[in-house]
Amino acid sequence: FGLACQTGVTCDIPCIGVAKNLYQMDGCLRDEEHKGAIDGLKTPGDRFEIRNVENVVIGCAMRTTSSSTKPVYVSEGHRVSLDTACDVVMKCSKYRVPEPIRLADIISREALRQLERKD
């Protein structure tokens, strides 16, 4: 139950989950098998499923651009299927990370820098 799902349930809106790193949970490991699967992501839109210890699909690793070799990790949040979540991420990805998340990261880091200067 991630932040996207929590936000979606609380606000009663569709949400998707996107992360730059694979969280160590439910048996999801960044082992050699995982690294090999990442190497197999050759073109934008290529992806592979991430499964938990019960073998249930909980998300996917997906290559979003041709210039980045690192995937993003996409999951259903609330009221959105994994396929739809992946489609949205691809349509929003000018760079590796989808544009809304990338811009939020840039803006929040600048706000933190300004706060640190005031101290």
N, C-alpha and C positions, 0 to 999 in steps of 0.2 A: 504494500500500500504506500505508494510514493506521493510526493508533493503534488504532482499533476492530478492524481486521482483525488487526493484530499481537497484540493482547490475546486475541482469539478463538482464533487459531491456537495461541498459547503456552499458554493455559489450557484449550483445547479446549471452549470455550463459545460459544453464539451471541452475537454483538455487532452493534450498529449504530453508524454514525457520524452525529454531529450537530454542526454548527458554526454559529456566529452570523455568520460571514463566509465569503465565497467565497475559497478559496485560489487564488492565481495559479499554475496548473499545467496541463499538457497542453492548452494553448490555451484554457483557460477564462478569459474576460475579462469584466470589469465594464464593458462598452462600452454604447453607446446602445441596442443591440438587447436586451441583458440588462436594462437599466433599464426599457425598455418592457415587457418580459415581467413584471417585478416589478409594474409598474403594473397589469397585467392580473389580478393575484391579488386578487380582490375578496372572497371569502368563505373562512372557515376550511376547510382541506382542499384549496383550489385549489393547484395545483403545475405546474411545468414542468420538463422534463428538462434536465440538464446533460450535455453531450457533450464528449468530448475531440477531439483533432485527427484521430483515426481514425474519428470519428463514432460512437463507442461510448458508450452511456449510462453515466455514472459516478456519477450521483446526481440529485438534484432540489432545486429551491428550492420551499419550501412555506410558505404562510401558515397559522399555527397558531391564531390568535385573531382575533376581529373588531376588537379594540382596537389591534392592532399592524399597522403597514403594512410592517414589515421582515420578510422571510422568514427561516426557518432553512434550512440546507442539510443534506440527509439523504443518506446513502449506505449501501450494503450494507457490513456489516463482515465477518462470518464466519458462514456457515450461515444467513443470513437474506436473503430476497429484498428488493428495493427496495420493492415494494408492502407487504410485511409491516412493513418498517422504518418506512414512512410511517404505517401504521395504529397502530403502537406509539407513535410520536411524537405523533400526534393524541390518543390516549387518555391520554397523560401530560402534556399541555400545558394547564395552567390559565392560564398566562401565555405569552408568546412562546416562551420556552425550556422544554423539557420539565422537569417538576418534579424528577426526580433530579439533573439537571445544575444546575438553578437552586439547589437546596439545597446541593449540594456546593460551588458557587461561594460562596454566602453563608457557609458554615461555614469554608471555607479562607481567605477574606478576613478573617474574624474571628480565626482562629488567627494569621494574619500580623500583624494589628494588636496582638494580645497579645504576640507575640514582639518587635515593635518597641518596645513600652512597657518591656520588660525591659532593653533595651539602654541 
